[in-house]
Amino acid sequence: MDSSIDDDSNKLMNMGLLLLATLVVAKLISVLVMPRSTKRLPPSLNAWPPLVGGLIQFLKGPIVMLRKEYSNLGSVFTVNLLHKKITFLIGPEVSAHFFKAPEADLSQQEVYQFNVPTFGPGVVFDVDYSIRQEQFRFFTEALRVNKLKGYVDQMVMEAEEYFAKWGETGEVDLKYELEHLIILTASRCLLGQEVRNQLFDDVSALFHDLDNGMLPISVLFPYLPIPAHRRRDEARKKIAQIFGNIIASRKQAGKAEHDMLQCFVDSKYKDGRPTTESEVTGLLIAALFAGQHTSSITSTWTGAYLLCNPKYMSAVQEEQKDLIKKHGTKVDHDILSEMEVLYRCIKEALRLHPPLIMLLRQSHNDFSVKTKEGKEYDIPKGHIVATSPAFANRLPHIYKDPDTYDPDRFSPGREEDKAAGAFSYVSFGGGRHGCLGEPFAYLQIKAIWSHLLRNFEFELISPFPEIDWNAMVVGVKGKVMVRYKRRALPVE
Ligand code: HEM
């Protein structure tokens, strides 16, 4: 054999050994000499297979994963999702910063980007925080008490008209009926009478496609070329055309209506600039998206629980009787506000089934949290930070028998959500980005249920519904069949 080849391969081997030795020494030096990170990082979920294990578990069902890891790792832990790290903060002891932090520390824009193709350009998560704050001011103004009073009259009218079409007795899918009624009501109060009276079928079909285009996978890949996303994009374009036409014809006719569309058309930025048609459309989609399914899901859960809990069913009926004695059959904003028992029954359904199961932020600065056991963790900047109303609302150290439907837990004297401190009840989020539509949602659900309680008797004839974890706005799985009988609630 040629000795020069032997020499060459010896040289290569020696070089390889030298390189390996250098790497080992460098690693040893770095471990011994370099300052160790003083960060107390949260424990991590080491899911198998590496890299994608966390993602697979997350996509299989985030709440199943949370339940498992909360008991394994505690209230603060990190999950690796491909190249991202998500740190979960579960419970009021560790989630206060999540809710209170300024935008410069924890922001929504990056993590809620997946809403952009649905809401459209130039609004909410497609704009800087300063503009978004102004747009949320438009929401706040459109949902002030004086506006809500007008919306309530429309809600009551819609409920009366809708249920007038039911027979004396019958069997219906309560979930479908309430979804339908809430689309009608939201259309009237938010989108305006043009949509409600003339374009209802077209617009609700388009919104259906928008909703179906928001899947768990859309959070990570909002532009993935899948049929659901394609239908979403088509629907968004058609909705923009419809609202463009409505706004233009209102402006041309110099007509002003009492609805959210009008509020957004009349809104002005601080520098005096009026909103554009495209912004108005985007904000309305955001409003409908935030408020429609969340409210209809909550109405359905409220009904399902009342029908299975005679104690609370008779408590809400008694309350209606008292209010009829006091005010007659009239229902308005102030009378709805007196329905405390019904309020607690809705709030409890919403504690058990918050439709937004996961809230997210992007962290831009390191911060620390202390668990109730006294352990301190540093969450590095760059992590996505998450909390889960669906999981946090059922923590046994906050709620007694957390899986039991017990609206009295919110009664004076108990008030379990308040006793445990801020951010113990997070179905509407809280702090800096707490829901702006909470009063609207309660009024709408109360308007529907007070009408039903006053005019019908019900019996649940399908099994108690299961949770549909597959949707982004998590709701009720399958039908909720009820048998109804028309009757006036006997007052004496
Ligand atoms: C039962 C019904 C509803 C539920 C459960 C609900 C839940 C929530 C939650 C959890 C958040 C916080 C999101 C976060 O922190 O990342 C939120 C924010 C928001 N909600 Fe609602 N919502 C409901 C109804 C409505 C309605 C009816 C509207 C408007 C018509 C609305 C408009 C908003 C807006 C504009 C925000 C953003 C606030 C901000 O970021 O400053 N919501 N909602």
Residues whose N, C-alpha, C, O or C-beta is under 5 A from the ligand:
A	BS01	HEM	F136 F139 A287 A290 G291 T294 S295 T298 P355 L356 L359 L360 V426 S427 F428 G429 R432 H433 G434 C435 L436 G437 E438 F440 A441
